[in-house]
Amino acid sequence: MNKKILIIITILALIVRIIKNNYPPLLWDEASIGYNAYSILQTGRDEYGKILPVIFKSFGDYKPGLYIYLVVPFVALFGLNELSVRLPSIILGSLLPLLIYILVTTINPKAKKIGLISAILLVFNPWNIHFSRGAWESNILVFELVLASILFLKNKYNLSAIVFGLSLFTYQASKLLVPFMVINLFLYQKTFPKKFIAILGLFFIPVVYGMLFGSDANRLKVMNLMTYTRPQNEINIIKLESNDIDYQLFYSQPLYFSRNFLMRYFNFFSTKFLTFEGDWNTMRHSAPYTGVLLYPSLIFLFIGLLTAIKNPTTHKFFIFWLLFAPIPAALSLDIIQAVRGLNLSIPLIYFTTLGLTSIKSKPIIIFTFIIYLCSFIYYQDLYFNHLTKIKPEQSLVGYKEAINYVKENNANRQTIITNFYGQAYIYYLFYNQYSPQSYQKQANLITNGVDTGVVENVDSVQFKTPDIRQIQNSSAKTIVILAYDEIIRQGYNTADFVKISPIFYAYQN
């Protein structure tokens, strides 16, 4: 009976994640993943001509390469498009409810009811839906963490070590999450298999080297909270208001870091994040006006946590996971980061389920189901009808339409595409299915030494902020894609331009 239910749950998860999957629009990183997979398929090299890299240079952010290689077969089957890029995340995200059932019942074979309800909640949970519908490496990482944990608990240590090892080349947060997860498993299972440690250690060698000496180090410095200190002028003001001793006692760098870390850490447990606003720092990371959990989950999460506290031994694996899950995200600069904290969804779902299983009355069960259904319908409306309209620039609405407009109108015209929203070149390559062989010969990422850079041109197509007055006064035939903000800032009226999307306009002479 449970097998049939699990099959239905998996099918439902797939439907929820794959329906209308050209929405929302492709983001820069998704386009980069897709084009590099296309380049690997065509040439065996990335966009810069490097043979089968493990880490991809991309925009200078040096992406771990596993997701890109997962995309390659789908590009081969279905071509270079949005669905091909997102299918690995869709498929593994749809299988995650099945995995949480297996994880729960592996830890406690008698907890089949908890496993089933956890799986159902995961199918319809906004946080997991959101990141399963796009090409998000963090979603693959969560799948790997759960799968590797199951394998370890089933004493398949070699396979577990390999999956954990592969996760290190999936998403940056894994470099911290994997050690915490392994410690959790060691403590829970009370075993320290030497082969497991040896295999996983081999995977860690290139990772540690890259973090210390490779290009990853730049990214670590830019995104790491520990590398940022209190501004000197602020330090001077504090010292003027009191003295040096007061500053060292109450405002020193270790205290400054601790305060910022704890603030970011506890943001993940705030009702603002969980149920009312979601990722308020980056709106494209969650639907507007709602959190990363369905509204009723907040009540049952609280009940579930109280239940776990009363009997911590039974639930210690998920308690420890709950505590360490936000740490990688809390160590980054962003005040809240739903992408980096996605693994937290697993223990949250588990404890919410614990709360739900405390309901015994049939009328209350029916009422709870109705409230959950209403909450899910509300979330779906917010996601499909409002997400990209409230802040279209956050969702990069219109890049596809802009590139198509250029394709249809740029005959014998100089072409300029704004770089106002960043990385316009990758959309040009992606939607034109530009020859990787041709691009590798001219690829030139300009950086200032840290974090991401820019590409200024592909062939004669330029990516920059256009000077509208200069273009209008020029005799050269030109087609230009501009950002709404650029038109306003240069003193023009958008009515004089062709509207392509809420954020992109076109001009040609």
Secondary structure in CASP SS format (residue, H / E / C, confidence):
PFRMAT SS
TARGET T0000
AUTHOR 0000-0000-0000
METHOD secondary structure of the structure
MODEL  1
M C 1.00
N H 1.00
K H 1.00
K H 1.00
I H 1.00
L H 1.00
I H 1.00
I H 1.00
I H 1.00
T H 1.00
I H 1.00
L H 1.00
A H 1.00
L H 1.00
I H 1.00
V H 1.00
R H 1.00
I H 1.00
I C 1.00
K C 1.00
N C 1.00
N C 1.00
Y C 1.00
P C 1.00
P C 1.00
L C 1.00
L C 1.00
W H 1.00
D H 1.00
E H 1.00
A H 1.00
S H 1.00
I H 1.00
G H 1.00
Y H 1.00
N H 1.00
A H 1.00
Y H 1.00
S H 1.00
I H 1.00
L H 1.00
Q H 1.00
T H 1.00
G C 1.00
R E 1.00
D C 1.00
E C 1.00
Y C 1.00
G C 1.00
K C 1.00
I E 1.00
L C 1.00
P C 1.00
V C 1.00
I E 1.00
F E 1.00
K C 1.00
S C 1.00
F C 1.00
G C 1.00
D C 1.00
Y C 1.00
K E 1.00
P E 1.00
G C 1.00
L H 1.00
Y H 1.00
I H 1.00
Y H 1.00
L H 1.00
V H 1.00
V H 1.00
P H 1.00
F H 1.00
V H 1.00
A H 1.00
L H 1.00
F H 1.00
G C 1.00
L C 1.00
N C 1.00
E H 1.00
L H 1.00
S H 1.00
V H 1.00
R H 1.00
L H 1.00
P H 1.00
S H 1.00
I H 1.00
I H 1.00
L H 1.00
G H 1.00
S H 1.00
L H 1.00
L H 1.00
P H 1.00
L H 1.00
L H 1.00
I H 1.00
Y H 1.00
I H 1.00
L H 1.00
V H 1.00
T H 1.00
T H 1.00
I H 1.00
N C 1.00
P C 1.00
K C 1.00
A C 1.00
K H 1.00
K H 1.00
I H 1.00
G H 1.00
L H 1.00
I H 1.00
S H 1.00
A H 1.00
I H 1.00
L H 1.00
L H 1.00
V H 1.00
F C 1.00
N C 1.00
P H 1.00
W H 1.00
N H 1.00
I H 1.00
H H 1.00
F H 1.00
S H 1.00
R C 1.00
G C 1.00
A C 1.00
W C 1.00
E H 1.00
S H 1.00
N H 1.00
I H 1.00
L H 1.00
V H 1.00
F H 1.00
E H 1.00
L H 1.00
V H 1.00
L H 1.00
A H 1.00
S H 1.00
I H 1.00
L H 1.00
F H 1.00
L H 1.00
K C 1.00
N C 1.00
K C 1.00
Y H 1.00
N H 1.00
L H 1.00
S H 1.00
A H 1.00
I H 1.00
V H 1.00
F H 1.00
G H 1.00
L H 1.00
S H 1.00
L C 1.00
F C 1.00
T C 1.00
Y C 1.00
Q C 1.00
A C 1.00
S H 1.00
K H 1.00
L H 1.00
L H 1.00
V H 1.00
P H 1.00
F H 1.00
M H 1.00
V H 1.00
I H 1.00
N H 1.00
L H 1.00
F H 1.00
L H 1.00
Y H 1.00
Q H 1.00
K C 1.00
T C 1.00
F C 1.00
P C 1.00
K H 1.00
K H 1.00
F H 1.00
I H 1.00
A H 1.00
I H 1.00
L H 1.00
G H 1.00
L H 1.00
F H 1.00
F H 1.00
I H 1.00
P H 1.00
V H 1.00
V H 1.00
Y H 1.00
G H 1.00
M H 1.00
L H 1.00
F H 1.00
G C 1.00
S C 1.00
D H 1.00
A H 1.00
N H 1.00
R H 1.00
L H 1.00
K H 1.00
V H 1.00
M H 1.00
N E 1.00
L H 1.00
M H 1.00
T H 1.00
Y C 1.00
T C 1.00
R C 1.00
P C 1.00
Q H 1.00
N H 1.00
E H 1.00
I H 1.00
N H 1.00
I H 1.00
I H 1.00
K H 1.00
L H 1.00
E H 1.00
S C 1.00
N C 1.00
D H 1.00
I H 1.00
D H 1.00
Y H 1.00
Q H 1.00
L H 1.00
F H 1.00
Y C 1.00
S C 1.00
Q H 1.00
P H 1.00
L H 1.00
Y H 1.00
F H 1.00
S H 1.00
R H 1.00
N H 1.00
F H 1.00
L H 1.00
M H 1.00
R H 1.00
Y H 1.00
F H 1.00
N H 1.00
F C 1.00
F C 1.00
S C 1.00
T H 1.00
K H 1.00
F H 1.00
L H 1.00
T H 1.00
F H 1.00
E C 1.00
G C 1.00
D C 1.00
W C 1.00
N C 1.00
T C 1.00
M H 1.00
R H 1.00
H H 1.00
S C 1.00
A C 1.00
P C 1.00
Y C 1.00
T C 1.00
G C 1.00
V C 1.00
L C 1.00
L C 1.00
Y C 1.00
P C 1.00
S H 1.00
L H 1.00
I H 1.00
F H 1.00
L H 1.00
F H 1.00
I H 1.00
G H 1.00
L H 1.00
L H 1.00
T H 1.00
A H 1.00
I H 1.00
K H 1.00
N C 1.00
P C 1.00
T C 1.00
T C 1.00
H C 1.00
K H 1.00
F H 1.00
F H 1.00
I H 1.00
F H 1.00
W H 1.00
L H 1.00
L H 1.00
F H 1.00
A C 1.00
P C 1.00
I H 1.00
P H 1.00
A H 1.00
A H 1.00
L C 1.00
S E 1.00
L C 1.00
D C 1.00
I C 1.00
I C 1.00
Q C 1.00
A C 1.00
V C 1.00
R C 1.00
G C 1.00
L H 1.00
N H 1.00
L H 1.00
S H 1.00
I H 1.00
P H 1.00
L H 1.00
I H 1.00
Y H 1.00
F H 1.00
T H 1.00
T H 1.00
L H 1.00
G H 1.00
L H 1.00
T C 1.00
S C 1.00
I C 1.00
K C 1.00
S C 1.00
K H 1.00
P H 1.00
I H 1.00
I H 1.00
I H 1.00
F H 1.00
T H 1.00
F H 1.00
I H 1.00
I H 1.00
Y H 1.00
L H 1.00
C H 1.00
S H 1.00
F H 1.00
I H 1.00
Y H 1.00
Y H 1.00
Q H 1.00
D H 1.00
L H 1.00
Y H 1.00
F H 1.00
N H 1.00
H C 1.00
L H 1.00
T H 1.00
K H 1.00
I H 1.00
K C 1.00
P C 1.00
E C 1.00
Q C 1.00
S C 1.00
L C 1.00
V C 1.00
G C 1.00
Y H 1.00
K H 1.00
E H 1.00
A H 1.00
I H 1.00
N H 1.00
Y H 1.00
V H 1.00
K H 1.00
E H 1.00
N H 1.00
N C 1.00
A C 1.00
N C 1.00
R C 1.00
Q E 1.00
T E 1.00
I E 1.00
I E 1.00
T C 1.00
N C 1.00
F C 1.00
Y C 1.00
G C 1.00
Q C 1.00
A H 1.00
Y H 1.00
I H 1.00
Y H 1.00
Y H 1.00
L H 1.00
F H 1.00
Y H 1.00
N H 1.00
Q C 1.00
Y C 1.00
S C 1.00
P H 1.00
Q H 1.00
S H 1.00
Y H 1.00
Q H 1.00
K C 1.00
Q C 1.00
A C 1.00
N C 1.00
L C 1.00
I E 1.00
T C 1.00
N C 1.00
G C 1.00
V C 1.00
D C 1.00
T C 1.00
G C 1.00
V E 1.00
V C 1.00
E C 1.00
N E 1.00
V E 1.00
D C 1.00
S C 1.00
V E 1.00
Q E 1.00
F E 1.00
K C 1.00
T C 1.00
P C 1.00
D C 1.00
I H 1.00
R H 1.00
Q H 1.00
I H 1.00
Q H 1.00
N H 1.00
S C 1.00
S C 1.00
A C 1.00
K C 1.00
T E 1.00
I E 1.00
V E 1.00
I E 1.00
L E 1.00
A E 1.00
Y H 1.00
D H 1.00
E H 1.00
I H 1.00
I H 1.00
R H 1.00
Q C 1.00
G C 1.00
Y C 1.00
N C 1.00
T H 1.00
A H 1.00
D H 1.00
F C 1.00
V E 1.00
K E 1.00
I C 1.00
S C 1.00
P C 1.00
I C 1.00
F E 1.00
Y E 1.00
A E 1.00
Y E 1.00
Q E 1.00
N C 1.00
END
